[in-house]
Structures are given as C-alpha cells and as structure tokens.
Amino acid sequence: MAANSPVRIRTAADITIVEFTEASILDSLQIEQLGRDLNELPEKRNVRKLVLDFANVKFLSSSALGILLTLRRKCDEFKGKLAICNMRAELIKVFRVTKLDTLFTFFPSCDEALRALGGDPKADPSALGTPGAVADAPKRG
C-alpha cells in the first residue's frame, strides 16, 4: 500500500474493510493509485470478502466508477464477495442512473455489511464505520 493511498485497509476476521479517506475521488493520479490498491486485494492478497466504506466520500468521478467495476469483476473471478456501505444518497443516485446499482450490494452501515458477509462486528469494534446518511439504500443479495 502506497503512502499516498486514498484508502485505509483493515481486517475483521476474514473480511477486509477498505475505508476511503478522501472526500473527493476525482484526481487521475489518486484514481490510478486507488486502482492499484484495490485490484491487488483479490489478486495478490487473496481477499475473498471485501467491504468498501464510503462514509468520507462526497464526490466520485466516472473513472473511479470504472475502478469499482473492475474490482467487482475481479471479486467475481476469484469467487469473492463485495459490499458497499455508508454511501451517501446522492452517490447512490449516480449508481442508479448508470444502472450500476444492480451490480453492487449496498448497506447503510459497515455493521450491516459485515454481518451480511458473515462477520461479527462486535468482535472487532475498530472495524465498524460511522453509519452514513444513506437512507433507502438498495440491497442486492
């Protein structure tokens, strides 16, 4: 993980939690680094359960959406599970408009995402994110 990475990665049992640390994911260099950081998780680190915590994110570029699509494909390729949590309602709208909401599973909190992937959030309280302002988050099983 590079020092200038826009994410912080931690684990709770067999689940990897990726917390986005920046409010905006717009810069091309930042997005390139994000792609490298995320794509190595299923490929090189053997991660099979992954939660992406968007609590800090307010803006997301179309290039960042492309990175998420690539990660989705990699998770599928390696028989992994991917969940998104704490995403703001206005960002979920972007996923709905582009029909990408059908490819991802959204949860209003990390707690719920961890439970859905078979984790116990109470076993590692540091794994929990702050519940986001996501209301009416679409869920896909």
N, C-alpha and C positions, 0 to 999 in steps of 0.2 A: 504494500500500500504506500503510495507516494505521500510525501509530507504535505503537498498542496492538494490533496484529495478533497473533493466536496462531500465526502461521506465519512461516517464513523461506523465501524463494524464491531459487533459484539455477538456473543452467543448465549443462548439459554438452552441447556441440554443439547439436543441435536438440531436446534433451529438457529439460523443465523439472522440477526437483525441488522439491517442497513439503515442508519439514520442519516438523512440528508441534512447537512449542517448549514447550507446556504439558503437564503430566502429566494434567490433567483438562480435558475439553472438556464442561463442564456448564452454565456460566453463560449465560443468554439473550443478554446483550449481546455476549459473546465469540462466541457461535454466529452472531449476526447479522453481526458483522464477518467471521467466517470465511466465511460465505456470500457476502458481497460480494467478498472477496479471491479466493475460488476461482472464482466464476462469471465474473469478468472475464477469467480466463485464456483460455478458448476464445473468448469473445465479442470482447473488446477487444484482447487481446494476441496473438491468432492462434496460440495454443499448440495443437499437434496431438499431442504426445507428453508425457504427464504421469505422474510418479511421486510418489505420496504416501507419505512416510516417517513411520511411526508409532512409531519407536523410543522416543520420550519419553512416549508416551501410555499411561496406565494405566486411565483411565476415560473413557467416551464416552456421551453422552446419546442418547436416541432422536431428539431434534431434530438432533443432529449427524449421525445416520444419514440423516435426511431431506436434509440438505445434500449428503451424499455421493451420494445417489440423484439429486438434481438435477444435480450435476456429471457423473455418469455419462450422463444423458440429453443434457446439453449436448455432451459429448465425442462421443456417437453422432451428434448432429445436425450437428456440424462435422467429422465423419469423423475424429475423433481417437482416440487410444489412451490408456488409463488403467491404471496398475498400482499396487498397494498393496504396500509392503514393510515389514519389521521389525515386523509387528503381533504383539502378544502372543497366546499361545494362548487365553487367557480372552476376549479381544476377538473372536477368530475364531469362538469358540463362539457369541457373540451373532449374528454374521452367519449361522452355520449354522442356529441355532434359528429365525431370522426368514426363512430361505431366501434371504437376500441374497448368500450366498456364490456363488450361480450367476451373479450379475451383475457380479462383480469378479474380477480376476486377482490372486492373492496370491503374493508371493515372500518367502523367508526373509531376503533381504538386498537392499540397493539395488544392489549389484554385479550380482546376477542380474536384477533388474528392468530395469536399464539395458541389459544385454545383450539381454534379450528384446525391448526396444523398438528395438534396432538401434544402441545406443550403445556406446562403448568406455570403460568405467570407468577404465581405466588412462590414458586421455588427460587426464582431469581428476580426480585423486585427491580433490580437495575435494568432489566430487560424491557420494562414497561415504558411506553412513551406517554406523554401527556395526551389525554383524549383531545382530539381535534374538533373543529367546528363543523364536522361533516354530519349533516342530517340527511336522512333519506338516501344513504349510501347504497348503491346497488350491490347485491351479493350474488355470486355465482358459485355453485358447488363444484 
